Amino acid sequence: MISILAAMMASAVSCDPVSGADRLWRPTIRWVIAGEVHGTNEAPDAFANLVCLAAATKRPVTVALEYPADDQAVIDAYLASNGDAKARSALLTSPVFASRTQDGRGSVAFVRLFDQLRHMRQAGQIEGVVASDTGPAIPIRLTRDAAMARAWTAVPAARNGIVLILVGNLHAMRKPVVTPTHTIITAGSLMPVGRTVTINITGSGGQAWNCQQDGCGAHAIGPPHKGVTKISYSTDEARRWDATYELGVPTTAASPALIVE
């Protein structure tokens, strides 16, 4: 009874309108895959806003993140918590945060995203959050992308439910990536056609925190340019994603939430 009352009293997260977002919630669409360059502050915030906008349609919304399936219990515990220091410390035990090698998913921006999702879960705006990446405790004889696509299609959701997914933008690509040496069968290319929309989240240039040959830290991404906040769609058969979510601002580097010596 106490948990029910707490959920009823939880404050719903409010959304900012985004031009073009309404097309994502067409009745035929079940999966919306948002791809990002890991390590920015703005992309996880923009994704949280998309989740909020999806919830405003009153369709049941489930979120899937690029975190190991082994982290599901840790994530569920945080979503049910009050978000205090103890709860946050428990969340940071995830290998994504605790690893010496950081790829941007262990950033302060993702901690902020988890907190926004916690509020939305407790306010009844979302059904839950699924850790949909592979993990050492789950021996799957599939490529990582194939395993993620299988996890997304297996998300239990109501008949009219919608699943919002945040991953690196290569995983989100709608077609396999062909290189001179091999072909990457992306997770996005394995999803049901006609029921899936893939999006590339992009800023007007800026920086991302990641590890490159010159070390780990803030690195430039993309050329600076003027942009307007909107989601635009392409029908070009050669398109890598179905849509582009232009943030309209340069991105800023999101530092790791946990410094591991």
CORQUI-V837964 format. One record per run of one state. SS is the DSSP state (alpha for helix, beta for strand, coil for the rest). FROM is the first residue (numbers start at 1). TO is the last residue. Records with the same first field share a line. If there is no record, write none. Layout:
SS=FROM-TO / FROM-TO
This chain:
coil=1-1 / 10-20 / 26-30 / 37-39 / 41-41 / 56-60 / 80-84 / 92-94 / 99-106 / 123-127 / 134-143 / 154-161 / 169-176 / 179-182 / 185-187 / 191-195 / 203-205 / 213-214 / 221-229 / 234-242 / 247-250 / 252-252 / 254-255 / 257-261
alpha=2-9 / 21-25 / 42-55 / 69-79 / 85-91 / 95-98 / 108-122 / 144-153 / 188-190
beta=31-36 / 40-40 / 61-68 / 107-107 / 128-133 / 162-168 / 177-178 / 183-184 / 196-202 / 206-212 / 215-220 / 230-233 / 243-246 / 251-251 / 253-253 / 256-256
